[in-house]
Amino acid sequence: MKIQNFRDLDVWKVGKEIVLDVYRTTSSFPKEEAYGLAAQMRRASVSIPSNVAEGFNRFHNKEYRQLLFVALGSCAELETQVEISSNLGYIEPKVRNLMIEKLDHESRMLRNLVKKL
């Protein structure tokens, strides 16, 4: 299958799944976190597939690589926020483990794509 746009990329698809997971998970956070940790986690998660998509539509591999590095940074940021949320008792250990596993998978895919460019 030929990649015709960013929607064909598995790295974008997994990134989008992460966004949906984060929105579902943070919807049960305490109300006082609506503009704090929950909002930060949502922004970091949306950044991942957004930077993959933006990079795909750039004309130069150097720009694409830079945006993939931004997505990688957002993965690390979100992983930290998931850990903090878990420590605060906002996320159950099972959910935390699944989110960390998916973020690890996404990070590996991003690194592999950077290497191929």
N, C-alpha and C positions, 0 to 999 in steps of 0.2 A: 504494500500500500504506500503510495506516495504522499508525503506530507505536503498539504496544500495551504494550510493555515494553522495557527497556534492551537486551535481546537482539536487538531489531529495528534497533538503531542501528549503522550502519557504523563509527562512531568506537569503539564498544565492541568490535566484531568485530576491527578492526585492532589494538586494544589487546591483545586476547586472543592474537592471532597473535604480537605482540611478546613476550608472556610465554613462549609456547612456544619461540620462537627463542632467547630468553635462557637458558631452562633447558637446551635442547639444547647451546647454545654453551658455557655455563659448566660443563657436565658433564665437559668435557675440560681444565678448568683444573688447574693443579698442586694437589695435596692441601693444601698450606699456605694456599691461597686459599679453602678450603671455608667458613671462617668470616669471611673478609675480603671481598675484592672480589667474589667470586662471590655471597656472601650479600647484599651490598649491591645488586648488580645485580638479583638476583631480587626483593628487596623493592621496589625502585624500579619494576620492570616490572609487578609485581602491583598496585601502587598505581594505575597508569594506568586499566585497565578497572574496577577496584574503585571508584574515585572517580566515574567516569562512571555506573556502576550506582547508587551511593548517591545521587548528585545527582539522577538521573532520578526516584528515588522520594521526593524531598523535595517538600514542599507549595509552596514558594516559589521563584521564579526566582532571587532573590538568593542563597539557599543553594545552588541548583544551580550558579550561576555560580561561586561560591566553590570548590566542589568541582572544577569544570572547571579552575579556575586551579591547584588542587593537582595535578591530573593533568598540566597543562602543566609545572609545576615538576618533576614526576617524569620527564617526557620529557627535560628539560634535564639533570637529574641523571644519568639513564641514558646520555645522549649523552656526557657527560663521562667516565663510567665505561667506556664502549665505547672512547673515545679512549685512555684510560690502559691498558686491556687490550691494545689494539693496539700501543701503544708498548712494552709489556712483552713483546710477542711471543706473547701468549695467543690472539689472534684474527688470522687471516690478513686481508690487505688487502681481498680480495674480500668476505669475510663482514662486515668492518667497514663497507665501503661500502653493502652491502645493509641492514645494521642502521640506519645513519645515515639512509639514504634513507627507510626505513619510519618512523623516528622523526620525520623532517621532515614526512612526509605526515600522520602522526597529529597533530602539533602544529598543522598548518594546519587540519585538520578540527576540532580543539578550539577554535581561535581563531574559526573561522566559526560554530560552534555558540554560542559566547559572544556573538558579535555578534547572532545571531538571537533570543537570549533577551531 
